[in-house]
Amino acid sequence: MNKNAVSRRNFLRGSSVALALPMLDATAPRTSAAKPADNKHRMMMICTSLGMHPAYFFPEGTGDGFKESLYLKSLKDVRGDYTVFSGMQHPRVDGGHSAESSFLTGAPHPGRS
């Protein structure tokens, strides 16, 4: 028998422990410190692989006093709850539509191995 092989019994014992791990959190007592916060932060990133008309998306001005663009007017009720980043470019990312694989990473030359 291979000395690196795991016995069936050890494998089953380990997998049963792994299955029980999510239940450990459920057995913890509920305290006020364990309650989730009401102000959760979320992030949404948009990949526009076919492009977009920047004048309709990016606002004019900076900071809290920016002038809403055509697309951002629909979000006027939550204006203080989002941030628009612009000018983020990765100059060594090339390859047209294959550059989608570099979204959020900026890895250069996505078509290469």
ABEGO torsion letter per residue (X at the ends): XBAABBBAAAAAAAAAAAAAAAAAAAABBBBAAABBBABBBBBBBBBBAAEBBAAAABBBEBEAABBBBAAAAAAAAAAAABBBBBGBBBAABBGEAAAAAABGAGBBGAABX
